[in-house]
Amino acid sequence: MTELDTMNADSGALPALTFEAAYAELEELVLKLDSGDLPLEESVKLFERGRRLAVYCQGLLDEAELRVNQLLDGGEITPL
Amino acid sequence: MQIAYTVRELNAHIRALFERDNDLQDIWVEAEVSGFKRAEPSGHCYFTLKDGKSQIACVMWRSNAMMQAVLPKDGDAVMVHGAVTIYEERSTYQLYVDRIRPTGVGDLYRQYELLKAKLEAEGLFDEERKRPLPLFPNCIGIVTSASASVFQDVQNVLKRRYPLVEVVLSASLVQGIDAPAQLVRAIERLNMLTKVDVILVCRGGGSIEDLWAFNDENVARAIAASQVPVVSAVGHETDFTIADFVADQRAATPSAAAEILTPDIYDLELGVERLSTQLENILEYELARRRENLGDQTRLLRQLSPLASVRAYRQRIDDWGMRLTSNQRGRLALLRERVASHERTLLATSPQAILERGYALVTDAETGKRITSAQQVSPRIAVQFKDGGVEAKVETQTEAKGGA
């Protein structure tokens, strides 16, 4: 089991995220944390979410493999 | 005996004559097109080349016609290349054309300029029409020839830069008279796939005729009508096709297009790393800040707290406690001493003590009253000693002591 799978297993929301969405959320979260003035409990919660997003993004990058398909006349998609 | 040829042998002989002539087998002819016809479904083209009163029948096979950027219309001045040989069934000689060029490139160029001006006037090239490309494409639709090395080049770049992306090839001819219709269909097909978020229309380098399909009006309109942004990369850096003007972005080469379309995974990795570190730092800082704050508060509390005076009091109480105890001890001893002295006094004055010293107690034997004077003596008295008593009869009374 890879790190990514493990993480997918224990976080319901992440696997559906595209890299773009996860990266954007991570950026936003860091910005929010950086602005300070959050209750400690919320900071820790955001931090944990951020940590998971970062690992998730890294996992996506590490395991990415270019998928190449062909679109046929009828609209079907087949691997090339 | 005369040797007679068959007709077939004769025609074959004549054919051989034509085909032995190197000039006839590799010839350019400049003339005007007439009676141009593309046969269906074979796709072969038949026409006549005329100049003045001379004419020659021409055939262009489908395979060659397909490679044409454009096919001529009647009256067009052209230069054709091909070979002359005979069509044995009709014993006619024909020019088998493999290439047709409008006379000079001027003609193609004029068409190009006309179309460009027309579409530009319609606003198809306007900057406001250009859509931004997705920063992180999920699915790139690619319109090109499946067999072209260009497609491989594009894949290589994508693999290296952004392997997260999905590539969907919508294959099309990229050259020849059938290419425009196929390009249009390929673009439209990709537009029906909702997951495609950007389209790359590309082709490797070639002559102006090779690239001509990308100067086709329908192709230009299909690009303009695309729901998702289109990047074009046709030919080399110096080639500008109509497709390039209509596209949302033009890339110098297909490989360059692949770079424009995708972020670099290296930058993304750095980005994730940076955000990760930032995240850790912020939390650490937040915790440190709170810890420090807590420290400050604790110090302040200590300073302001009654605890300090409580301690002082406690010490004083201890002092007092100790002093109280020794006082008490003294006082108790004093009391004890006083009690002992009272006891002694009491003991010294008790009647028993007097008896012990040798005195006796005299009482009236009848009444039990103490007799403390000679006057009170009754005839019968009781005398109490320290260890018992006797009764006695009084016989004589002596003179009072000291003369009373």
Interface residues (C-beta under 8 A of the other chain):
Chain A: T18 F19 E20 Y23 L26 E27 L29 V30 L33 D34 G36 L40 S43 V44 F47 G50 R51 A54 C57 Q58 L60 L61 A64 E65 L66 R67 V68 N69 Q70 L71 D73 G75 I77 L80
Chain B: P134 L135 F136 N138 G141 A146 Q155 L158 K159 Y162 P163 L164 V165 E166 V167 V168 L169 S170 A171 R185 R189 L190 M192 L193 I265 L268 E269 G271 V272 L275 S276 Q278 L279 I282 L283 E286 L287 R290
